[in-house]
């Protein structure tokens, strides 16, 4: 019999959340988190925008997001340890989706569905949009959908908070790269690291983010998760803005949030994102600064002309972990007993990390997830020829 040990491969927000939930949820065995890069410089959670929203089009995603919103509301206190005090600073300034003639019908239907599913959202008219974002150009807008409980957190502080709290709760953190998955009689038996260290385990959790398929391939499993580059840009505002922005999503796809000063004297800034739907898959971390001038800045200025004087500070690229239906794989792999997946969040890993941690920890210890329903994200759905769609991806 393998030892009562669970090995989690990937120490980002998802893996560390699972570890913390295991250790604080009553699991008495050993929890080992294996992370190949302790600097986390290329971790998706390290490079994320940090948004957290309930505005999805399916009950399953709304429930995950609602759990995470409640968790992030108390994150800085819940994750506090004697050695570390996180400042994730979850700012619930809301998510504001803007509707024009092109997307009004789709957004109206989504709003009605969200209300029916219990998401806290408001349909706001153009005057209310002006009140929320006074500088916005609104001539082409018909209405907006605003989620007042939603907002954003500091991604690096969320990552650090989960990591330190998991370690303080008793999870062991090991630096290394997994080069072998031990498999016998249709069941995973543990992992071997590049330095030869062998870790026997009764369960292995694949929380390797964009690199999840590479890990699964060690057991000759094909995982439908691809790394896809995502750009973000940080701009310094010409002065301290007289109000704080919600996360604003333009109908054309460009969206931004505030990047607040941390200490007195820091500049007031924004972080801007826009997903390129035809971005080719691959482990590409190169920032294409031409994207700023060609794809980002023009629609941003068209929506808020007062950003004309904003100065580009930096740009960077991280990786989304994309599945064919842009929804995660959560649960035990149908072809390998004891091999659990927590991958494919398609840009929502940090957003869903608290709920994922709770669900996987319960699944690993009791055999079922009852606190958070993750059945829609069954890893076997693609092999069955089914997909889970949600039209609220950005």
Residue, then its C-alpha position, 0 to 999 in steps of 0.5 A: x500500500x502506498x503511504x497516506x501521502x498526496x503529491x500536488x504537482x504545481x505550487x501556484x494558486x491552484x495547487x497551493x489552495x488545494x494543499x491549504x484546504x487539505x491541511x485545514x480540512x482534516x486530512x491527516x496524511x502528508x501533503x507534498x507540493x512540488x514546484x519546479x520554479x520557486x521564483x514563480x516568474x513564469x507562473x500564470x498566477x504570478x503574471x495574472x490580472x487578478x479579476x474575480x467575477x460572478x458574471x458567467x453564463x452557467x450555474x457551475x461557474x457562478x457557484x465557483x465564483x461565488x465561493x471564491x468571492x466570499x473567500x477573497x473577502x476574508x483572504x488577508x485575515x484567513x491566510x495570515x501566518x506568524x511569518x507572513x501577512x498577505x496584502x491581496x487587498x481584494x477591492x470589490x469595485x465591481x465588474x462593468x460589462x458595456x453593451x452596444x448594438x453589437x453585443x446588447x442581445x447577448x448581454x441581455x440574455x446573459x444578464x437574465x440567466x445570471x439573475x435566475x442563477x443567483x448571481x448578484x448583478x444589476x442592469x444599469x442605464x447609460x446615466x448610471x454608467x456615467x456615474x460609475x465611470x464619469x469619463x467614459x464615452x457612452x454615445x454608442x452604449x445601450x446599457x451595462x451589466x454591473x456586478x457590485x460584489x466583484x473586483x480584483x486582487x493583487x495576484x502576487x500577494x494571493x499566490x504568496x498568501x496561499x503558499x505561506x498559509x499552506x506551508x504553515x498548515x503543514x504542507x511540505x514544499x519541494x523544489x524539483x521537476x517531475x520526470x516520471x509518474x509511477x503507474x501500476x495496475x491502472x493506478x498512479x503510485x507516485x512521482x520521481x523528480x529530476x534529482x532522483x527523489x521518489x515520492x510514493x503517494x496514494x494520489x497525485x494532483x496535476x496542478x501544473x497549469x499550462x504545463x499540465x499536458x506535459x505532466x500527463x504525457x509522462x503517464x501516456x495520457x493525452x490532456x486537452x490543455x494548451x498553453x496560450x499567450x496572453x498580454x497585459x500592459x501597465x500604464x501610469x495615469x497622468x495624475x491621481x484619478x479622482x475616482x477608482x475604476x471598476x473592471x471595465x469590459x468594452x464590447x470590443x474586448x479591451x478591459x482594464x482595472x486600477x492598479x492602486x498605489x501601494x505606498x504614498x508617492x506611488x503613481x496611480x496606474x491601470x492594467x489593460x488586457x485584451x484576449x487575442x482569439x487567434x493567438x497560436x498555442x505554445x509556451x511563448x512569454x515574449x511580449x509583443x509591444x506592437x500589440x499595445x499600439x495596434x490592438x490595445x491603445x486605440x479602443x482604450x482611448x476611444x472608450x476613455x479619451x482622458x487616457x490619452x496622456x497615460x504613459x506605458x510603463x511595461x508590458x508582459x505576457x503570461x500563459x492561459x491554460x486553454x481547453x477546447x471549451x474554455x472550462x477547467x478539468x476538475x476531478x479524477x482522470x477516467x483512465x488513471x486511478x488516483x491521478x487528479x486534475x485541476x487544470x484548464x482554467x482558461x484565464x480563470x485560475x486565480x479567480x476559481x482557486x479557492x473553490x477549486x481548493x475546497x472541491x479537490x480537497x473534499x474529493x481527495x479525502x471523501x471521494x465526492x465534492x459536496x460543498x462545491x459542485x464540479x460535475x460539469x467539469x468532469x475530465x472525461x467529457x471530451x473523450x465522450x464527445x461532450x463539451x461544457x459551454x459558457x458564453x461569458x468568457x473574455 
